Amino acid sequence: MGDIKTDRRAEAGRPQPLGATFDGQGTNFAIFSAYAERVELCLFDENQNEIERVTLPEYTDEIWHGYLPGIAPGQIYGYRVHGPFKPEEGHRFNPNKLVLDPYAKSLVGSIAWNDAHFAYDMNAEDKDLSFDERDSAPFMPKCEVADTAFDWTGDVRPNVPWDKTVFYETHVRGYTMLHPDVAEEIRGTFDGLSQKEVIAHIKSLGVTSVELLPVHAFLDDQHLESKGLKNFWGYNTIGFFAPMGRYAGGENKSGRARLASFKNMVRAFHNAGLEVILDVVYNHTAEGNELGPTLSFKGIDNLSYYRTMPDSHRYYINDTGTGNTVNLSHPRVLQMVMDSLRYWVEEMHVDGFRFDLGTILGRETYGFDARSGFFDAIGQDPVLRQVKLVGEPWDIGPGGYQVGGFPPGWAEWNDKYRDNVRDYWKQGAGHLGDFAARVTGSGDIYDRQGRRPWAGVNFVTAHDGFTLHDTVTYNEKHNEANGEDGKDGHGDNRSYNYGVEGETDDEGIVAVRERQKRNFLATLLFSHGTPMILAGDEFGRTQGGNNNGYCQDSEISWVHWDLNENNQKLLAFTRRLVKLRAEHAILRRASFRDGMGVTWLNPGGGEQTEEQWGDAGADCIGLQLTTDEEQAILIFNSHDGVVPFALPAAESGAPWRVVIDTETPDEVEERALESDGEPLEIAARSLVLLMR
């Protein structure tokens, strides 16, 4: 150990709170491990050289703890945890491996992948059953005692009502890397996203809630680095309390400044009336399966933190597809997740969460349960039940598809909406029934237990898959840059190129593609439920046909801001749609029991009959909505020709007004229809909104 000091004795300290807590005089360290035999706190100098090891002297309720006077914010630290190395029994302790504090609020440095990260000898015949004695500390990021002080004076949470919510999904780094109004030195950071020009664009759209892809500290996968790629999306978490370093300005900033950069971003969004929603990954960690590295949880208490196979604890239950599954059935692991969520709400002032592979969080040993410990804990928590909670309601485990299965109070990503709406605008015929259900709030899924239409988060596109532009430009994925021989990404995109694969100068093809983009956006914004727009779709962003940009920290995934004429027109059209939704409650239904009249109309006149619903060739339909205040008709025509549509007779003095026609998007002035009973000509592949 060279010059590493080991003679200091820590005071007893306290078992709570977990993590490193500075009290003005010193720092209390507390870490959970049910099966450890000894825990050493490792202190490092500013160059990340290990200078001291201190054994935590106390063990209370499965928590190891100690107090060191004089240790202040900025101190760099990590742990070495001693205990049994018995992989067959689920124990993988190896004190040669420096492990990160699960409660660390600030991480410094980055990982430098090395064989020393693995607790076993990678060249050994019995692999993870072997034991490796190399020190991993020189190659590890480290924890930092954090100074969380921040003046939140004047910060006001927007508290946007659910029925008025419009999500805007984006990426901290990708959104500003090419932004001309953001200084190069802060592009791709929280500071860059805080710039007034950036926020002004988002605000101008009329959206209410910015949903950020993962910002919790994550790692670039070793296999990606070997190919010169990075984990761009960030679904590879290693720290549930710490913001990602490269988004927070890097190592040149102090820990306090890195935390402040995130908080300043939140305050800037709040000042604009915008909510901040975090995409969070509590279902798995960056440590992989039994052949993965030992970086934190695996070396602290593998058997508690992860779900292992009941008949062979050497192996992991892999309901996530990433190698491991976090064990939310363990009370201390559940506590960690709850503490993390409350920290981001109370200390970092975020307004809600989208839970990646959220079905995992509801899994107990016997399977998914909407009354699991996690859901019950959230439901009774006085802090968390007040913020927006959105689940991605699937995983790859048994019974993993749970759309509609989450408990009251939750919203869910509704992939049935994406698929059914894409099917309708691509093919039309044969898809009317499913399409109708999605447009009216997916009551077949969510109208139960007092849930509201907002429980379904409607989306046509998301970070995972084609952008809107690519959905109407490519029949096939083009993921060659990912280096996986095109085997990655969805094969079932329900997209269509209208005659040419990729970009084209053919004016006819371009025209139909632009109209289809408008159809998708208008359908999304005029459907009941909570709409989510993928950043850049408002002006036709492309990824060149790549539908799996998870590893593309490059211009493939970055948002381009050099807009051509069609981009500008689509942007203006999107703003009109969002504004109309905000102004007319009839387009954003708040309750399934509000007395709203919902009538489906056929082109020939009158209400859609059961026989007509069963017509496999039908591809044009109208939706009439009626409240005491107003009426609206939405006409959807996915047919490739004009369809005459007979409208209900207008009341005296109240003619129908054409508010939106995706065939003529430049007509921003409403036009009244003559009430002479003549059918309205609905252009091929178009949507019309009429109101009175």
N, C-alpha and C positions, 0 to 999 in steps of 0.2 A: 504493500500500500504506500510505500515511499514516505512522503512528508504529510500524509493525511493524519490529522490528529484524532484521537479516539478517547481522550481522557476526560472530556467534559461530561458532567452529569446534569441531566435535565431535571427541572422541577416536575412535580406530578401533573400539573395542569388540569384540564377538564376534558371529558369525553365529548362534550358538545360545545359549540357547533363543530361539525366535521370540516376538515380542510385546515388551512393556515389562517389564523385570525390574529391580527395585530390589535393590541389594546392601548397603545400609546407608550407602553413601557417595554414590551416584548411581544413575542408571538407564541400562540398556542397551536400545537399541531395535533390533529386527531384523524385517524384513518381506521376504517372498518376492515377486519379480517377475522373470520370465525375460526380458521384452521391454522393461522400463523403461529410460530413458536417464539419469534422475536422480530422486531421491526427496527431498522436503523434509518434515521433521518440523515441524509447526505447533504452537506452544504457545499456550495461552489462559489468561486470568486467571479469577478466580472468577465473573465475570459472563459468561463465555464470549466475551470479546472477544479476538480474535487479537492477540498481542503480540510474537511472535517466530517466525521461520522459520530452521531450521537444516538444511543439506544433510547427509544421511548420507554420510560420506566413503568408506566401503568397500563393495565388491561382491564377495562370496565365494560361489561355488557357487550363483549366481542369488539370493543373499540380500543385501539392502542393510542395512547396520548402522552404528551409531555409539553412542558413550557420552557422556552428559552428567553431569559431577559436579554434585552439589547438587540434582538433580531427584529429588523424593521422592514417596511415595504421596500422592494427592490432586491431583497435577498433571494438568490437562486437556490433551488433545492430539488430533491427527489427522494425516493425511498429504495431501500433494499430489504426485501422481506424473506425471512428465514422460515422454513417449514418443510414438510415432507415432499419429496419429489417422487410421486407415485402416480404416473399418468393413468394407469389402469383404474385407479380409484378416484380420478378426477383432480388430483393435486399436482400442480406444476411449479412449485416454489423453486426459485433459483436466485440466491442473493448476488450472484455475479451479474445479474441483469438489473439495471436501474429502471425503476418503474415510476410512472407519473401519478401524481395525486389525482384521484377522480374528481376532487372538488377544487382543483387549481383554477383560479380565476384569470390567470395570465400565464401564457407559455412563451418561452424565449427560445430562439434557435430553431433549426429545422432538422429533420431526420437525414442522416447520411447512411443509406442502407449498407448493411454489413452483415456477414454471417454471425457476428457476435450478438445480433438482435434476437437470435433464436436460442431458446433454452436447451436445445439439444444439438448434437453434432449432426449437421446436415449431410455429412458424408458417411455417417454410420449406417450399417445395414439395418439396424432396428429403428432408425429414424428417431421419432419423438420419444422413444423409450430410453434413449441415451441421454447423457448429461453433459452440457457444455460449460466450461469454466472461464471462458473469455469474458472480459468486462465490456459491457455495452455502453457504459456512460459516455465515452468520447464521441459516440455516434448518435446520441439521443438529444432531442429537444429537452428542455428542463422547465420546471415549474418556477414561478416567481411569486413571492409574497406580495399580494396586490394592495394597492391603495385605491379604494373604491370611491373616495370622496368626490363629490360633484355637486355643483349648485344647480338644482332643477327649478329654481325660482321662475315662475311664469309658465312652466310647461303645463299644457292642458291637453288631456287625452280627447281625441275626437269623439269617441263612443258612438260610432256610426250605427244606426239601427240596422238590423239584419236585412230588412226588406229594401233598404236603400243602398246596400253594399254592392260594390262592383270591384272585384279583385283584379289586380294587375301583376302578373307573375314575371319576375325578372331576376337578374343575377348581378350581384354587387360589382364584380369585376367586368363581366362582359358588357354591361350596359354603358360604361363610360370609357372603355379602352380606346375608342375611336371618336369620342365626342369632341368636336372642335372648340367648344367653349369651356372645356376642362383642361387645366394646366397638366402637362405631361407627367409631372412628378406626383400628381395625386390621382391620375387615372387608375381605375380598377380598385379604388379604395372606398371606405366609408366617407372619407372627406370628399372624394370626387362625386359620390352620389348625393352629397349634401349641397352641392353648388346650386345657386338660385336658378340658373338656366336649365339645369336638369329637372329640378322640382317643378319649374314653370311648365315644362312640356307635359309632365305627368298630370299636373293639376289641370292643364288645359283640356285633357281628354275627358274630364268629368269623373274619372275613377275615384274610388274612396279609400282603397286599402291596398298597399303595396306589399306583395308577398315575395320575400327574398328566399332564393335557394339557400341551402345550408351555410350558416356563418359560424357555427360552432367549430372549434379547432379540429381540423382533419388532416390526413396525411395523403401524400401522393404515393400511389401504389408502386411497389418495387418493379412489378412487371411493366408498368407504364413508363417509369423513368428509364428503364432499359431500352425502350423504343423511342426515347426522346419526347414522350408525351407526359401530360399531367392529369391528375384527377380534377377536372374543371367543375363538375357539378357539386362535388363536396359530400357525397353520401358515403363517407368513410371516416366517421367521427372517432376522435381519440380523447376529446375533452368536452364535457357537457356544460361547463361553466365559462370556458374561455372563448373569446372571439378569435376567428382565424387571423393569424399574424399578418399575412400578406395583404389582407383587406384593411388592417388597422395601421398601416404605415411602416411595417417592418421593424427590425431590431434597433434602428436608430432612434426610435421613440422609447420613452420610458413606459413601464407598465401602466402607470396612471394615464399617460397620454394616449396609449392604445385604447384603453377603456373609454376615455373621454371622446375619442374619435367616433366610436359607435354611438355614444350618448348624444353627441352633437348632431349626428345624423338623425337620430330619432326625434330630437327636439325640432330640427329643421322641418321634418315631415309634419310633425304635430302643428307647427306654426302655420303650415299650409292647409291644415285640416285633414291631413292624410294619416291613416293608420299604418302601422308597421307590423306585418305578420311574418313570423319566422317559420320556415320549413325545417323541421327538426327530425333527427334520426336516433330514436331511442331503441330501435329494434335490433341493431347489431353494432359492433365496433370494428375498428381497423385491424383487429388482431387475428382475424381469419379462423381457420379450423385448427385441428391438432398439429398441422404442419406450419402454422402461421407463427409470427414473431411474438415475443413477450415484451410488451410495451407498458402495460398498466394492469388492467383488471385480471388478466390471465396469471400474472405473477403475484397479485395481491391476495386473491381468493377465487381461483378458477371455478371451483365447484359451486360457489354461491352466485357468482355473477353471470354464469352462462347455463343454459339448459343443455344437459348432457344426456346421452342415451341411457335409459334406465337400466339396461342390462349390460352396459359397457361404458362407464364414465370416461373412458379415454376419448370417446368420439362425441361430437356435438350434434344436437338437433339443429337442422339447417332449414328452418321454415322461411328464411329470408333469401336464400340463394347466394349468400355472401360467405358462408362457412360457419358462422355462429349465430346464436340467437340469445339476446339478453333475457335473463331470468326474472321477469317482473313478478313472479310468484314469491320471490324471497323478500321479506319485509324491508331489509336494508337496501336492497336494490331498488325496490319501489320507492323507498324514502329518497334515494339519490335522484331519481327522476322527478319526483314531486318537488324536492328542494331546488333542482335545476330550473324547473318551470317557474316556480315562485320567484327565484332570483332574477330571471329575465323579465318578469312582469314588474316586480317591486323595485329592483335596483336598476334595471336597464330600460324600464318603461315601455316594453313592447305591448302590443294590443291583442295578440293572439298567436295561434300556432296552427300549422298544417303538419300532421304527423305522418311521416313516410312509413309505408307498410303498416298502417295503423292497426290492422287485424292482430299483429303480433302483441300489441299492448293489451289486448283483451284475451290473450291465451292463458289458460291455466294448464295444469298437467293433463287434464282430460280434454282439452280443446278450447275453442273460442267460446266466450261467455260474455254477453252484454252486461252482465252483473259481476264482472271480474273485479278483483281487488283494485286494479288501476282505475276502471271506470267509476267504481264506487268512491274511491279516494278523490277523484276529480270532482264528482258530483256534489260532494259535501264540502269541498274546500272553499272557504269564503273569498279567497283571492282568485282562484282559477276558474270558478264557475261564472265569473263576471267577464271573462275575455272570450274572444272568438276561438272556437275549437273545431278544427276541420280534420277529418280522418281520411287517409287513403285506405279505403276499406277492402284491401286484399293483401295476401301474401301467397307463397307457393306451398304452404303446408296443407294438410287435410282440412277440408272445409274452410279454406282460406278466403274464398270470395264472399264478402259480407256487405255488398251494396244494399243499403236499407236496413242492415242489421245492427247499427250502432244505437246507443241509447238516446233518449230524449235529451235535448240540449246540445247535441252534436250536429254539425253539418258534415257532408261527405262528398268527396269527388265522385261524380256520377259518370263513369265511363260509358254507360249505356246511352247517355245523351250524346256523347261524342260519336259513338258508332252509328246510332240511329239517324242522327242528323247528317252525317257524312253519307250514309247509305241513301237517304232520301235525295239529296242534291246530286248525287252521282247517278242514281238509277231511277228514283221516283217510284215507279210501279212496283207494287208488292211491299211497300214499306210505310204506307199511310198510317196504319194503326199504331205502330211503335212511335213514329214521328209525332203523331198527335199527342200521345201520352207524355212525351218529353217536353213538348212546347208548353203544355199546360201544367208543368210543375212536377211531373212524374208522381202523381198521386197514387198510382199503382204500387209505388215503392215507399213513399214517405207519409201518406195520409194514414197515420196510425199513432196512437199514444199521444195525441195532441201535437205531433210534429207539424211544422209549417212548410210551405213551399221552399223557403230559403234553405231548408236542410239539404237540398240537392244543389251542389255546386256544379253548374253547367259549364262545359268547356268543349270547344271544337278542337283546340290545340293546346299543348302544354310543352314544357321543356323537353319531355320525353316523346319523341316522334317528330313528324314533319311540322314545319311552320305552316301558317295559312297559305302563304305563297307557294310553298313546295307541295302542299296538298292538291293544288290545281295545276301543278307543273310537272310532276313526276308520277309515273306508274310504279316505279321501283325505287328502293332505297339505293343510295350511292355513298357507301361508307368506307370506301377504299382507304381514305386517310387514317382510319382507325387502326389499320394494320392487323385486322382479324379476318381477312379474306372474305369480307362481306357477310360473315356469319352472325355478326352482332346486329342488334336493332330489330324492331318489329318487321315481320313479313306481311302482316295483314294491315295495310295502311288505309284501305278504302279510299284511295286517292285516284285521280284521273288527269292525264296530261292533255286531253282534247286534241290529240293528233300528232304531237311532237314531244319527244322526251327531252325535258329541259327547256332552256331559254330559246326564244324564237322571235323573228321579226315579222312573222305572219300576223297581219293586223286582225284578221278574223279570230284567230286563236287567242291572241292577246285580249281582244275584246270580251270573249266569253270567259276567260280566266278572271279578268277584272270584275265582271258581273258576278261570277260565282263567289269571289271573295266578299263582295258586298252582300250577297245572299247569306253566306255563313255568318257574317257579323250582325246583320239585321235579325236573323233568326235567333242568334245568341242573346242579343240585347233586348229583344221583344218577347223572349220566353219567360215564363214564370219560373222562379228559382233564383239562385245567386250566380250571376255571370262571372266568368274569369277570362280575361284577355291575356294572351301571351305577348310579352313586350316585343314591340316591333311589328306585330301583326297589323297594327293600326296603319302602317304605311308599307306593308308588303315585304318584310324582311325575309331573306332567303338564307339557307344553309347549304345551298348547292345540291340539295337532295340528300344530305346526311341527316338521318333520322335518329341518330344516337350520338350526340355531341358531347357525351360525358367526359371524354378524354381530350377534347379539342379546346385548349386555351389558346385560341388562334382566331384569325379572321373568319373562320368557318362559324364559330359560335358568337363572336362579338357582334354587337349591333352597329350597323353602318348608318351614318347620318347624312350621307350625300343623296338626297331624294330627287328622283326624276319627276316628271309631270304626273304620271300615274300614281306614284307614291304620295304626292301632295294631295291629289284628289281623294285618294282613299283615306288619308288622314282627316281631311275636312269632313268626309262622309261619316267616319267613325265618331267624330266629335258630335255630329248632329244626332246620331243614334243614341249616344249616352245621354245627351241633353234631353231628348224626348222621353227616355225612360225615367229620368229624374223628375220631369215635369208632369208625367201622367201616371198616377197610381194604378190605373187599369192595366198598365204594361208590366207592373212589378207586384203582383198579387201578394199580400201579406199573410193571408189565411185561406185555408181550404173551405172555411165556413163563414165567409164574409158576405154571402148572398149574391155574389157575382154571377150573372148569367153567362153560361158557356155553351155555345151552339156551333156545331160543325156544319158547314154549308157545302153543297155540291155545285159545280159550275152551271148546271141547268136551272138552278133556282130551288130554294127550299133546303130543309135540313137533310143532312147525310143519312141515308137509310142503312140498315144492316146489310142489305144486299150490296149496296155501293161500297161499304167498308170491305166487303169480301171480293171486290172486283180487282183481280190481279193486275189489270192494265191501267188502273186509275193512278194519275200522277199530279193532279191539281186539286186543291182543296182550300176552303176558306174557314176561318175561325172568327165568329162574332162574339165579342165580349160586351157585357152590358152591366153598368152600375147606375145608381141614382144620379150620378153626376155626368157621365159621358158614355159613349159607345165607340167601339172600335171594330174594324174588320181587318184581319190579316189574310191576304190571299197568297198562297204558295203555289208556284207553278214550276215544277222541275221538268216538264215536257219540253222537248226541243223545238216546239212550235207555238204559235200564238193560240191562246185559249179564251174564247168569249165567256165572261163570267157574269151571270145574272145576279144583281144585288138586291137585297131586301129593299122594299119601298122606303124612301126617305120620308120622315115626318114633315108635315107642313112647316116651312120656315127653317128647316134644319137639314140642308143637303149634306150628303157625304162630301168630305174634303180629302183629296189625295195628299197625304203628308209625306210619304216616302214611296218612291218607285225606283227599284234598283236598276231598271232599264235606263232611266234618265236621272242619274245622281246629281247632275249639275243644276237641276231645277230645285232651288231651295225654297221658292215661294209655294205655299199651298194653293191648290186649285180646287174650286168647288165643282161638283158634277151636276149636270142638269138632271132633274128628277123626272125623266121621261121614260124610264123603264128600259132603256136600251142597255144591253150587256156591256160591261167594261172589257175592253181588249187587254188581256194580260200577256205581255211579251214573253217570248220563249225564255225559259230559265230565269225567272225573275220573281221578286216579292213586292207586293204592294201593301202599304198600310193606309187605311182610310179611317177617319174619325169624324164624329159629330157630337 
